[in-house]
Amino acid sequence: MKRKPKLTSTNATAPKKHHWATGLLVSMEDPELRVKEDDQVVVIKDKYPKAQYHYLVLPKINIPSLWHIKKENEDLLHHMAKVAEDLTKQHKEAEFLIGYHAVPSMQRLHLHVISTDFNSTCLKTKYHWNSFTTPFFLHSTDICNQLREKGELKKLKSEDSAEHLNTPLKCHKCSATPKNMPDLKKHLLTHFPSQKSTSSFD
């Protein structure tokens, strides 16, 4: 008589893993990453920060991305921007960028609040850099104004997004054009000398 096969970790009884693109939904529930929340949004630290300070402001309602925003979400976008501005006031010594990526890689609308020192070991590639320092990064003020004036958001063409990400490296503070990421990160220390003790060129 044949024995029934035992259940293994590879069959239906195994817990399902979250797809990486839905990682923000998991991070929203992580007490180590959560910074604050109110009735509309949750603020978390970016799990892989690209600067000394890097936060994400996410709505509690399920909006997959910026390109699912409608006119009726205008108040929500303004509230997210206000929360972001309040975050920057906690770090008066730093400058910040507040905005969205033209082609977000993660599900759930999220607003980046990132300091301009870009001092992080997680900032590793030209695409990381260009996603914040070229028109691929859509500033929150511009997005809010566009929605208010036009009633909808105009999506960046895919070929334009790709071109921005492939732009040669250029310092966001001066005209320097470092040849690679390690050179860029060393150059940034000339603009942010206080970061020397905590910097890494990996």
Z-matrix of the N, CA and C atoms (Angstrom, degrees):
N
C 1 1.459
C 2 1.537 1 109.75
N 3 1.350 2 115.87 1 129.66
C 4 1.463 3 119.94 2 -176.73
C 5 1.527 4 110.87 3 -77.94
N 6 1.311 5 113.76 4 138.72
C 7 1.458 6 118.90 5 176.22
C 8 1.529 7 110.22 6 -81.89
N 9 1.333 8 114.19 7 147.84
C 10 1.455 9 118.15 8 176.27
C 11 1.530 10 108.77 9 -72.73
N 12 1.318 11 115.76 10 138.61
C 13 1.474 12 117.79 11 179.80
C 14 1.522 13 111.33 12 -63.89
N 15 1.329 14 115.01 13 141.31
C 16 1.451 15 119.91 14 178.67
C 17 1.532 16 110.65 15 -73.88
N 18 1.317 17 115.47 16 148.75
C 19 1.457 18 119.79 17 176.43
C 20 1.519 19 108.70 18 -72.08
N 21 1.308 20 116.17 19 135.69
C 22 1.459 21 121.08 20 -179.50
C 23 1.518 22 109.01 21 -120.70
N 24 1.320 23 115.07 22 173.47
C 25 1.461 24 120.43 23 -178.49
C 26 1.517 25 112.69 24 -69.93
N 27 1.330 26 116.93 25 -8.92
C 28 1.455 27 119.38 26 -178.50
C 29 1.521 28 112.88 27 -93.19
N 30 1.348 29 116.98 28 -4.48
C 31 1.457 30 116.98 29 -177.92
C 32 1.529 31 111.27 30 -99.79
N 33 1.324 32 115.39 31 -165.27
C 34 1.469 33 120.53 32 -170.12
C 35 1.522 34 113.99 33 -67.01
N 36 1.331 35 118.28 34 -13.32
C 37 1.466 36 119.27 35 -178.88
C 38 1.525 37 112.19 36 -80.29
N 39 1.331 38 117.06 37 -12.54
C 40 1.458 39 120.05 38 -178.34
C 41 1.519 40 109.85 39 -72.91
N 42 1.336 41 117.05 40 143.25
C 43 1.465 42 119.25 41 178.23
C 44 1.515 43 110.87 42 -65.20
N 45 1.320 44 116.42 43 141.66
C 46 1.461 45 120.41 44 -179.10
C 47 1.524 46 110.14 45 -77.55
N 48 1.315 47 114.92 46 138.36
C 49 1.457 48 120.02 47 176.38
C 50 1.518 49 109.21 48 -87.38
N 51 1.322 50 116.40 49 146.39
C 52 1.451 51 120.83 50 177.60
C 53 1.527 52 109.25 51 -76.96
N 54 1.326 53 116.60 52 139.68
C 55 1.452 54 120.11 53 174.02
C 56 1.521 55 108.04 54 -67.41
N 57 1.347 56 116.90 55 144.70
C 58 1.462 57 119.78 56 -174.85
C 59 1.522 58 112.27 57 -58.77
N 60 1.330 59 117.29 58 -30.47
C 61 1.457 60 120.57 59 -177.39
C 62 1.522 61 112.48 60 -68.64
N 63 1.336 62 117.00 61 -18.18
C 64 1.462 63 120.31 62 178.74
C 65 1.533 64 111.70 63 -99.12
N 66 1.314 65 116.05 64 13.67
C 67 1.461 66 120.76 65 -175.85
C 68 1.515 67 114.46 66 -59.29
N 69 1.337 68 117.28 67 -28.61
C 70 1.466 69 119.36 68 -179.96
C 71 1.515 70 111.81 69 -65.29
N 72 1.323 71 116.43 70 -32.31
C 73 1.460 72 119.67 71 178.95
C 74 1.519 73 110.75 72 -65.64
N 75 1.334 74 115.80 73 -34.60
C 76 1.470 75 120.94 74 176.28
C 77 1.530 76 109.80 75 -71.60
N 78 1.337 77 115.97 76 -43.28
C 79 1.466 78 120.56 77 -178.34
C 80 1.528 79 111.97 78 -63.38
N 81 1.323 80 116.70 79 -31.03
C 82 1.468 81 120.61 80 179.45
C 83 1.528 82 111.29 81 -61.93
N 84 1.329 83 116.29 82 -24.15
C 85 1.467 84 120.87 83 -178.86
C 86 1.520 85 112.95 84 -99.11
N 87 1.336 86 116.93 85 -0.39
C 88 1.467 87 121.65 86 -176.56
C 89 1.535 88 109.63 87 -86.20
N 90 1.329 89 118.01 88 113.56
C 91 1.471 90 120.00 89 -177.97
C 92 1.520 91 113.63 90 -62.74
N 93 1.338 92 117.73 91 -22.43
C 94 1.457 93 120.50 92 179.24
C 95 1.520 94 111.87 93 -76.95
N 96 1.332 95 116.61 94 -20.73
C 97 1.459 96 120.58 95 -179.00
C 98 1.526 97 112.95 96 -102.23
N 99 1.314 98 116.51 97 -25.69
C 100 1.469 99 120.48 98 -177.60
C 101 1.531 100 110.67 99 -67.60
N 102 1.304 101 115.23 100 133.25
C 103 1.462 102 121.41 101 179.98
C 104 1.521 103 110.61 102 -105.75
N 105 1.315 104 116.68 103 -45.02
C 106 1.462 105 121.37 104 179.84
C 107 1.519 106 109.02 105 -164.28
N 108 1.322 107 115.80 106 167.43
C 109 1.456 108 120.29 107 174.62
C 110 1.515 109 109.24 108 -156.53
N 111 1.322 110 115.10 109 160.54
C 112 1.452 111 121.08 110 170.97
C 113 1.525 112 107.02 111 -139.20
N 114 1.307 113 117.31 112 -161.26
C 115 1.462 114 118.96 113 -175.47
C 116 1.524 115 113.33 114 -72.68
N 117 1.363 116 117.53 115 -12.21
C 118 1.463 117 120.58 116 -176.77
C 119 1.518 118 115.22 117 -115.18
N 120 1.340 119 116.98 118 -30.52
C 121 1.469 120 119.28 119 -172.10
C 122 1.523 121 111.82 120 -136.76
N 123 1.333 122 113.68 121 162.90
C 124 1.459 123 123.00 122 170.49
C 125 1.527 124 107.30 123 -124.08
N 126 1.315 125 116.82 124 135.67
C 127 1.462 126 121.54 125 176.40
C 128 1.522 127 108.49 126 -109.41
N 129 1.329 128 116.11 127 129.16
C 130 1.458 129 120.58 128 177.86
C 131 1.527 130 110.20 129 -127.67
N 132 1.318 131 115.15 130 159.30
C 133 1.462 132 120.03 131 168.28
C 134 1.520 133 107.40 132 -78.32
N 135 1.323 134 116.36 133 137.55
C 136 1.456 135 118.89 134 175.51
C 137 1.530 136 108.47 135 -62.07
N 138 1.322 137 116.82 136 130.94
C 139 1.464 138 121.35 137 -176.87
C 140 1.521 139 111.20 138 -65.47
N 141 1.331 140 116.52 139 -28.61
C 142 1.467 141 121.80 140 178.18
C 143 1.530 142 107.85 141 -125.12
N 144 1.326 143 117.85 142 70.97
C 145 1.470 144 121.69 143 -172.31
C 146 1.523 145 112.61 144 -61.11
N 147 1.324 146 114.82 145 142.57
C 148 1.461 147 120.46 146 179.27
C 149 1.521 148 111.77 147 -103.46
N 150 1.331 149 116.82 148 10.98
C 151 1.463 150 122.81 149 177.57
C 152 1.518 151 108.40 150 -159.03
N 153 1.324 152 115.69 151 176.33
C 154 1.468 153 118.91 152 179.32
C 155 1.531 154 111.07 153 -58.87
N 156 1.334 155 116.00 154 -41.11
C 157 1.465 156 121.30 155 176.84
C 158 1.523 157 108.35 156 -121.37
N 159 1.310 158 116.47 157 122.08
C 160 1.462 159 120.32 158 -178.91
C 161 1.522 160 108.48 159 -148.08
N 162 1.319 161 115.15 160 107.48
C 163 1.463 162 122.03 161 -178.98
C 164 1.521 163 110.36 162 -115.18
N 165 1.321 164 114.72 163 159.89
C 166 1.458 165 121.75 164 173.98
C 167 1.524 166 108.25 165 -127.12
N 168 1.314 167 115.99 166 132.09
C 169 1.462 168 121.78 167 175.72
C 170 1.526 169 107.41 168 -105.89
N 171 1.336 170 116.71 169 119.28
C 172 1.460 171 121.46 170 -175.35
C 173 1.528 172 110.94 171 -121.93
N 174 1.326 173 117.38 172 139.45
C 175 1.471 174 119.45 173 177.07
C 176 1.523 175 110.90 174 -76.22
N 177 1.302 176 115.68 175 151.98
C 178 1.463 177 119.65 176 176.56
C 179 1.523 178 111.91 177 -77.33
N 180 1.333 179 116.85 178 -26.85
C 181 1.462 180 118.67 179 176.44
C 182 1.525 181 108.78 180 -78.59
N 183 1.311 182 116.78 181 152.72
C 184 1.456 183 121.60 182 -172.91
C 185 1.527 184 111.63 183 -82.78
N 186 1.335 185 115.39 184 91.44
C 187 1.464 186 122.06 185 171.91
C 188 1.523 187 106.21 186 -112.42
N 189 1.332 188 118.57 187 111.98
C 190 1.466 189 121.02 188 -172.86
C 191 1.528 190 114.64 189 -59.52
N 192 1.333 191 117.50 190 -40.29
C 193 1.455 192 119.60 191 -177.77
C 194 1.523 193 110.06 192 -160.13
N 195 1.323 194 115.49 193 176.94
C 196 1.455 195 121.34 194 179.28
C 197 1.523 196 111.48 195 -58.27
N 198 1.319 197 115.89 196 -32.03
C 199 1.468 198 120.22 197 -174.33
C 200 1.528 199 112.76 198 -82.33
N 201 1.312 200 116.29 199 5.75
C 202 1.466 201 121.50 200 171.33
C 203 1.535 202 111.27 201 -104.96
N 204 1.333 203 115.52 202 3.54
C 205 1.453 204 120.71 203 179.42
C 206 1.531 205 110.32 204 -71.03
N 207 1.317 206 115.80 205 137.91
C 208 1.459 207 121.95 206 177.08
C 209 1.532 208 109.07 207 -122.09
N 210 1.312 209 114.99 208 169.80
C 211 1.463 210 120.82 209 -177.57
C 212 1.525 211 111.36 210 -54.31
N 213 1.334 212 116.32 211 -37.19
C 214 1.466 213 118.69 212 -178.27
C 215 1.532 214 113.14 213 -69.42
N 216 1.338 215 117.65 214 -8.32
C 217 1.462 216 121.25 215 177.56
C 218 1.528 217 112.41 216 -93.50
N 219 1.313 218 116.70 217 6.56
C 220 1.468 219 120.29 218 -175.49
C 221 1.525 220 112.17 219 -58.12
N 222 1.319 221 117.63 220 -43.81
C 223 1.471 222 120.54 221 179.76
C 224 1.527 223 111.28 222 -62.84
N 225 1.331 224 116.59 223 -36.99
C 226 1.463 225 120.54 224 178.84
C 227 1.520 226 110.63 225 -64.12
N 228 1.331 227 117.58 226 -44.90
C 229 1.466 228 120.43 227 179.68
C 230 1.525 229 110.76 228 -61.24
N 231 1.331 230 116.89 229 -40.85
C 232 1.462 231 120.14 230 178.47
C 233 1.530 232 110.65 231 -65.85
N 234 1.312 233 116.40 232 -36.92
C 235 1.472 234 119.35 233 178.15
C 236 1.528 235 109.99 234 -66.81
N 237 1.329 236 117.73 235 -42.70
C 238 1.463 237 121.01 236 177.51
C 239 1.526 238 110.48 237 -59.55
N 240 1.328 239 116.57 238 -41.47
C 241 1.465 240 120.76 239 179.03
C 242 1.526 241 111.14 240 -64.52
N 243 1.321 242 116.26 241 -39.27
C 244 1.477 243 120.36 242 179.44
C 245 1.528 244 110.32 243 -65.86
N 246 1.327 245 116.93 244 -42.23
C 247 1.467 246 120.77 245 177.59
C 248 1.528 247 109.78 246 -61.86
N 249 1.327 248 116.27 247 -41.11
C 250 1.462 249 121.11 248 179.17
C 251 1.526 250 111.01 249 -62.33
N 252 1.318 251 116.67 250 -45.35
C 253 1.470 252 120.80 251 179.10
C 254 1.525 253 110.70 252 -60.34
N 255 1.321 254 116.42 253 -40.43
C 256 1.467 255 120.19 254 178.91
C 257 1.528 256 111.09 255 -63.19
N 258 1.322 257 116.77 256 -35.91
C 259 1.467 258 120.70 257 178.14
C 260 1.518 259 111.30 258 -62.16
N 261 1.327 260 116.44 259 -41.79
C 262 1.469 261 119.95 260 -177.11
C 263 1.524 262 111.41 261 -64.78
N 264 1.321 263 117.09 262 -27.30
C 265 1.472 264 120.77 263 -178.77
C 266 1.521 265 112.24 264 -70.43
N 267 1.338 266 116.09 265 -14.70
C 268 1.463 267 120.00 266 177.16
C 269 1.522 268 111.45 267 -77.66
N 270 1.334 269 116.60 268 -14.00
C 271 1.467 270 121.82 269 -177.91
C 272 1.527 271 108.13 270 -130.73
N 273 1.308 272 115.81 271 70.85
C 274 1.461 273 120.72 272 -173.15
C 275 1.524 274 113.22 273 -65.62
N 276 1.334 275 116.58 274 -17.81
C 277 1.459 276 119.73 275 -179.76
C 278 1.522 277 112.55 276 -79.38
N 279 1.331 278 116.79 277 -10.32
C 280 1.467 279 120.94 278 -173.61
C 281 1.524 280 112.06 279 -112.77
N 282 1.334 281 114.91 280 153.95
C 283 1.459 282 121.77 281 171.46
C 284 1.528 283 107.67 282 -98.99
N 285 1.325 284 116.55 283 150.77
C 286 1.459 285 119.90 284 -176.02
C 287 1.526 286 112.34 285 -132.91
N 288 1.321 287 113.89 286 153.97
C 289 1.460 288 122.79 287 166.86
C 290 1.521 289 106.85 288 -110.26
N 291 1.323 290 116.21 289 140.26
C 292 1.460 291 121.34 290 178.91
C 293 1.528 292 107.87 291 -129.19
N 294 1.322 293 116.59 292 116.61
C 295 1.456 294 117.71 293 -178.50
C 296 1.517 295 113.82 294 178.33
N 297 1.331 296 114.01 295 -170.13
C 298 1.459 297 122.62 296 -174.24
C 299 1.528 298 110.75 297 -121.98
N 300 1.315 299 116.40 298 153.26
C 301 1.457 300 120.83 299 171.87
C 302 1.519 301 109.65 300 -82.48
N 303 1.340 302 115.90 301 139.61
C 304 1.461 303 120.99 302 -178.80
C 305 1.524 304 111.21 303 -63.27
N 306 1.325 305 116.10 304 -34.07
C 307 1.471 306 121.28 305 176.66
C 308 1.524 307 107.07 306 -127.13
N 309 1.317 308 117.72 307 88.84
C 310 1.468 309 120.29 308 -178.51
C 311 1.521 310 111.35 309 -67.96
N 312 1.327 311 115.93 310 141.33
C 313 1.466 312 120.16 311 -179.44
C 314 1.525 313 112.09 312 -92.87
N 315 1.328 314 116.67 313 -15.10
C 316 1.463 315 120.65 314 -176.51
C 317 1.525 316 110.87 315 -115.89
N 318 1.328 317 115.41 316 144.39
C 319 1.455 318 120.91 317 177.84
C 320 1.526 319 111.19 318 -76.14
N 321 1.310 320 114.93 319 148.81
C 322 1.455 321 128.97 320 -175.34
C 323 1.530 322 108.57 321 91.73
N 324 1.279 323 114.86 322 122.00
C 325 1.454 324 121.61 323 175.71
C 326 1.523 325 109.76 324 -47.87
N 327 1.338 326 117.31 325 132.81
C 328 1.461 327 119.48 326 177.80
C 329 1.527 328 110.37 327 -148.48
N 330 1.311 329 113.79 328 136.46
C 331 1.458 330 122.48 329 -179.74
C 332 1.527 331 108.76 330 -102.20
N 333 1.337 332 115.56 331 123.42
C 334 1.467 333 120.53 332 179.59
C 335 1.529 334 110.29 333 -81.83
N 336 1.322 335 115.20 334 135.83
C 337 1.461 336 122.74 335 172.82
C 338 1.528 337 104.42 336 -126.26
N 339 1.333 338 117.23 337 102.10
C 340 1.463 339 120.60 338 -167.94
C 341 1.521 340 111.10 339 -132.99
N 342 1.336 341 116.12 340 134.15
C 343 1.467 342 120.52 341 179.16
C 344 1.527 343 109.83 342 -75.25
N 345 1.324 344 115.30 343 148.67
C 346 1.466 345 120.20 344 -171.70
C 347 1.526 346 114.35 345 -84.48
N 348 1.332 347 117.76 346 6.06
C 349 1.464 348 119.49 347 174.67
C 350 1.528 349 111.52 348 -72.66
N 351 1.328 350 116.83 349 -27.88
C 352 1.470 351 123.22 350 -178.56
C 353 1.528 352 111.61 351 49.95
N 354 1.316 353 115.28 352 38.61
C 355 1.465 354 121.35 353 -179.63
C 356 1.525 355 108.95 354 -93.72
N 357 1.333 356 116.37 355 94.67
C 358 1.464 357 120.64 356 -179.51
C 359 1.518 358 110.47 357 -160.94
N 360 1.318 359 115.45 358 141.41
C 361 1.467 360 119.86 359 175.65
C 362 1.531 361 110.95 360 -69.88
N 363 1.330 362 117.15 361 -15.65
C 364 1.468 363 120.31 362 179.62
C 365 1.523 364 111.97 363 -81.44
N 366 1.330 365 117.21 364 -12.18
C 367 1.461 366 120.91 365 175.39
C 368 1.522 367 107.17 366 -85.17
N 369 1.313 368 116.77 367 99.07
C 370 1.465 369 120.07 368 -168.91
C 371 1.522 370 114.85 369 -119.53
N 372 1.312 371 118.74 370 -25.67
C 373 1.462 372 120.00 371 -170.86
C 374 1.522 373 112.43 372 -123.96
N 375 1.318 374 114.29 373 164.48
C 376 1.463 375 120.66 374 176.01
C 377 1.515 376 110.39 375 -60.90
N 378 1.334 377 117.11 376 -34.53
C 379 1.464 378 120.55 377 -179.73
C 380 1.533 379 111.05 378 -67.73
N 381 1.318 380 116.24 379 -38.75
C 382 1.463 381 119.32 380 175.17
C 383 1.536 382 109.48 381 -57.25
N 384 1.332 383 114.84 382 -50.61
C 385 1.459 384 120.63 383 -177.07
C 386 1.531 385 111.28 384 -61.64
N 387 1.313 386 116.30 385 -51.64
C 388 1.463 387 120.43 386 -175.62
C 389 1.522 388 113.10 387 -67.69
N 390 1.322 389 116.86 388 -21.38
C 391 1.466 390 118.70 389 179.79
C 392 1.521 391 111.94 390 -70.15
N 393 1.354 392 116.64 391 -15.43
C 394 1.460 393 120.59 392 178.92
C 395 1.524 394 113.43 393 -114.12
N 396 1.324 395 118.05 394 -16.80
C 397 1.470 396 120.34 395 -170.50
C 398 1.526 397 113.92 396 -117.98
N 399 1.323 398 117.86 397 10.75
C 400 1.462 399 122.53 398 176.18
C 401 1.532 400 107.70 399 -127.31
N 402 1.330 401 118.03 400 177.16
C 403 1.477 402 120.16 401 177.54
C 404 1.527 403 114.02 402 -63.60
N 405 1.334 404 118.13 403 -1.35
C 406 1.460 405 121.02 404 171.98
C 407 1.531 406 109.37 405 -64.11
N 408 1.335 407 115.38 406 -26.38
C 409 1.466 408 121.67 407 177.77
C 410 1.522 409 108.05 408 -90.39
N 411 1.313 410 116.20 409 117.28
C 412 1.456 411 122.41 410 -175.74
C 413 1.524 412 109.18 411 -98.19
N 414 1.305 413 116.36 412 111.54
C 415 1.456 414 120.88 413 -174.49
C 416 1.522 415 111.46 414 -66.72
N 417 1.302 416 115.55 415 138.94
C 418 1.459 417 121.92 416 -174.76
C 419 1.530 418 112.27 417 -56.31
N 420 1.331 419 116.98 418 -42.28
C 421 1.460 420 120.51 419 -179.54
C 422 1.525 421 111.15 420 -59.63
N 423 1.353 422 115.90 421 -43.13
C 424 1.466 423 120.44 422 179.93
C 425 1.524 424 111.30 423 -64.85
N 426 1.327 425 115.96 424 -40.48
C 427 1.472 426 120.44 425 179.83
C 428 1.523 427 110.37 426 -64.54
N 429 1.320 428 116.91 427 -46.12
C 430 1.472 429 120.56 428 179.93
C 431 1.521 430 111.10 429 -62.59
N 432 1.328 431 116.90 430 -41.28
C 433 1.460 432 120.58 431 179.30
C 434 1.523 433 111.38 432 -65.86
N 435 1.323 434 116.47 433 -40.83
C 436 1.465 435 120.60 434 -179.87
C 437 1.526 436 111.15 435 -63.40
N 438 1.335 437 116.12 436 -42.69
C 439 1.460 438 119.58 437 -179.63
C 440 1.530 439 110.50 438 -66.20
N 441 1.334 440 116.11 439 -39.12
C 442 1.463 441 119.85 440 -179.83
C 443 1.539 442 111.35 441 -66.94
N 444 1.326 443 116.90 442 -42.75
C 445 1.459 444 121.07 443 -174.35
C 446 1.526 445 113.58 444 -82.40
N 447 1.351 446 116.43 445 -37.46
C 448 1.463 447 120.46 446 -174.95
C 449 1.529 448 113.14 447 -101.07
N 450 1.336 449 116.41 448 -20.65
C 451 1.457 450 119.49 449 -177.68
C 452 1.512 451 113.83 450 82.07
N 453 1.347 452 116.97 451 -1.59
C 454 1.464 453 123.06 452 178.47
C 455 1.515 454 108.99 453 -159.24
N 456 1.331 455 115.79 454 167.34
C 457 1.460 456 121.18 455 -179.67
C 458 1.516 457 110.19 456 -106.76
N 459 1.309 458 116.07 457 136.76
C 460 1.462 459 121.25 458 179.10
C 461 1.518 460 109.26 459 -93.00
N 462 1.308 461 115.66 460 118.48
C 463 1.461 462 121.19 461 -176.85
C 464 1.522 463 110.83 462 -74.63
N 465 1.319 464 115.57 463 138.69
C 466 1.453 465 121.56 464 177.09
C 467 1.524 466 109.30 465 -67.81
N 468 1.325 467 117.36 466 137.32
C 469 1.465 468 120.74 467 178.93
C 470 1.526 469 110.09 468 -62.75
N 471 1.323 470 115.95 469 143.66
C 472 1.466 471 119.98 470 -176.70
C 473 1.525 472 112.06 471 -60.26
N 474 1.344 473 116.50 472 -36.84
C 475 1.469 474 118.75 473 179.89
C 476 1.528 475 110.81 474 -68.94
N 477 1.333 476 117.42 475 -32.48
C 478 1.467 477 120.16 476 177.22
C 479 1.529 478 110.57 477 -70.29
N 480 1.341 479 116.26 478 -40.43
C 481 1.464 480 120.25 479 177.74
C 482 1.521 481 110.69 480 -60.19
N 483 1.330 482 116.02 481 -45.11
C 484 1.466 483 120.52 482 -179.91
C 485 1.530 484 110.85 483 -63.70
N 486 1.320 485 116.06 484 -39.32
C 487 1.464 486 119.98 485 179.49
C 488 1.529 487 111.06 486 -63.89
N 489 1.326 488 116.48 487 -42.00
C 490 1.470 489 119.75 488 178.73
C 491 1.531 490 111.32 489 -62.13
N 492 1.318 491 116.80 490 -42.77
C 493 1.465 492 120.22 491 -178.93
C 494 1.525 493 112.37 492 -67.55
N 495 1.319 494 116.32 493 -25.81
C 496 1.464 495 120.47 494 -178.59
C 497 1.523 496 113.10 495 -96.34
N 498 1.324 497 116.50 496 7.00
C 499 1.460 498 121.11 497 177.90
C 500 1.529 499 110.21 498 -60.61
N 501 1.349 500 118.16 499 137.92
C 502 1.475 501 119.77 500 175.92
C 503 1.523 502 111.14 501 -56.93
N 504 1.309 503 116.16 502 148.98
C 505 1.461 504 121.01 503 -178.55
C 506 1.523 505 111.35 504 -59.04
N 507 1.324 506 114.99 505 136.18
C 508 1.465 507 121.15 506 176.57
C 509 1.521 508 108.24 507 -148.09
N 510 1.324 509 116.23 508 135.62
C 511 1.457 510 120.87 509 177.45
C 512 1.524 511 109.69 510 -62.10
N 513 1.330 512 116.55 511 140.61
C 514 1.469 513 120.83 512 179.52
C 515 1.518 514 112.21 513 -85.11
N 516 1.348 515 116.39 514 -1.96
C 517 1.459 516 120.54 515 -179.31
C 518 1.529 517 113.49 516 -111.52
N 519 1.326 518 117.29 517 -18.82
C 520 1.465 519 120.56 518 -179.34
C 521 1.529 520 108.52 519 -152.56
N 522 1.317 521 117.03 520 -169.73
C 523 1.466 522 120.81 521 -175.19
C 524 1.529 523 113.55 522 -90.52
N 525 1.323 524 118.07 523 6.33
C 526 1.465 525 121.08 524 -178.62
C 527 1.531 526 111.35 525 -61.88
N 528 1.336 527 115.37 526 142.88
C 529 1.463 528 121.28 527 178.56
C 530 1.524 529 109.77 528 -126.48
N 531 1.313 530 118.07 529 78.22
C 532 1.471 531 122.25 530 -179.91
C 533 1.530 532 111.44 531 -56.30
N 534 1.325 533 116.17 532 149.83
C 535 1.463 534 119.63 533 -175.21
C 536 1.516 535 113.19 534 -81.26
N 537 1.332 536 117.43 535 -20.43
C 538 1.469 537 119.80 536 179.46
C 539 1.526 538 109.18 537 -156.16
N 540 1.328 539 116.08 538 175.97
C 541 1.465 540 119.98 539 -176.40
C 542 1.530 541 113.70 540 -64.20
N 543 1.341 542 119.93 541 -43.90
C 544 1.469 543 118.40 542 177.21
C 545 1.531 544 112.47 543 -57.35
N 546 1.342 545 116.52 544 -40.55
C 547 1.460 546 119.73 545 178.63
C 548 1.531 547 110.75 546 -66.25
N 549 1.315 548 116.22 547 -39.43
C 550 1.460 549 119.94 548 178.28
C 551 1.530 550 111.03 549 -61.98
N 552 1.323 551 116.43 550 -44.72
C 553 1.459 552 119.88 551 -177.04
C 554 1.533 553 111.06 552 -67.30
N 555 1.317 554 116.89 553 -33.92
C 556 1.466 555 119.66 554 174.35
C 557 1.530 556 110.25 555 -67.53
N 558 1.319 557 115.77 556 -40.97
C 559 1.460 558 120.15 557 179.80
C 560 1.521 559 111.37 558 -62.84
N 561 1.323 560 117.13 559 -38.06
C 562 1.465 561 120.67 560 -178.05
C 563 1.521 562 112.17 561 -59.22
N 564 1.330 563 116.58 562 -26.57
C 565 1.462 564 120.13 563 -179.63
C 566 1.527 565 111.82 564 -67.40
N 567 1.342 566 116.93 565 -19.69
C 568 1.465 567 119.06 566 176.05
C 569 1.523 568 110.59 567 -72.01
N 570 1.324 569 115.88 568 -23.83
C 571 1.465 570 120.91 569 177.60
C 572 1.524 571 111.85 570 -94.37
N 573 1.346 572 115.72 571 -25.23
C 574 1.469 573 120.57 572 -178.24
C 575 1.525 574 108.72 573 -129.88
N 576 1.335 575 118.23 574 66.61
C 577 1.471 576 120.94 575 -176.19
C 578 1.518 577 114.23 576 -59.03
N 579 1.319 578 117.65 577 -25.89
C 580 1.464 579 119.87 578 -179.34
C 581 1.519 580 112.26 579 -68.75
N 582 1.350 581 116.81 580 -11.75
C 583 1.455 582 120.64 581 -178.52
C 584 1.524 583 112.64 582 -87.95
N 585 1.320 584 118.52 583 -4.88
C 586 1.465 585 121.14 584 -173.55
C 587 1.518 586 113.47 585 -57.22
N 588 1.309 587 117.26 586 -38.45
C 589 1.468 588 120.30 587 -176.41
C 590 1.514 589 112.67 588 -72.24
N 591 1.334 590 117.48 589 -17.49
C 592 1.474 591 120.08 590 -176.93
C 593 1.514 592 112.88 591 -116.70
N 594 1.325 593 117.24 592 4.35
C 595 1.458 594 119.83 593 -173.44
C 596 1.529 595 111.57 594 -81.55
N 597 1.322 596 113.23 595 159.77
C 598 1.466 597 120.54 596 175.40
C 599 1.510 598 107.93 597 -144.75
N 600 1.323 599 116.70 598 143.35
C 601 1.456 600 120.56 599 -177.51
C 602 1.521 601 111.17 600 -109.08
N 603 1.329 602 118.05 601 22.04
C 604 1.456 603 121.33 602 179.37
C 605 1.526 604 109.89 603 -69.63
